[in-house]
Amino acid sequence: MNTLDQVLETALKLTYEQQEMLIKILQNRQRENRRAEIAEDAQKTLADFRLGKFQQQSAEDVIADLRQSLNESE
């Protein structure tokens, strides 16, 4: 397995254009991975909601709870 330093040294040997392409590829893959994580979490949350693990709340109640938790953390 390559270390981060080895990967960086290899990347710096690329041409400027290749480095730019590598950066874009890494950014796109990061976004795709994050979207997949969010989608998986959403599916789990929806499944839990359908199983009755959460109760419905109004948006006002949720906002009030969030504000209260933020105030408590300060």
LINBELWO-V195852 format. One record per residue. RES is the residue in one letter. SS is DSSP state (@ for helix, = for strand, . for the rest). Layout:
# LINBELWO-V195852
res=[RES:RES]
ss=[SS:SS]
This chain:
# LINBELWO-V195852
res=[M:N:T:L:D:Q:V:L:E:T:A:L:K:L:T:Y:E:Q:Q:E:M:L:I:K:I:L:Q:N:R:Q:R:E:N:R:R:A:E:I:A:E:D:A:Q:K:T:L:A:D:F:R:L:G:K:F:Q:Q:Q:S:A:E:D:V:I:A:D:L:R:Q:S:L:N:E:S:E]
ss=[.:.:.:@:@:@:@:@:@:@:@:@:.:.:.:@:@:@:@:@:@:@:@:@:@:@:@:@:@:@:@:@:@:@:@:@:@:@:@:@:@:@:@:@:@:@:@:@:@:@:.:.:.:.:.:.:.:.:@:@:@:@:@:@:@:@:@:@:@:@:@:@:@:.]
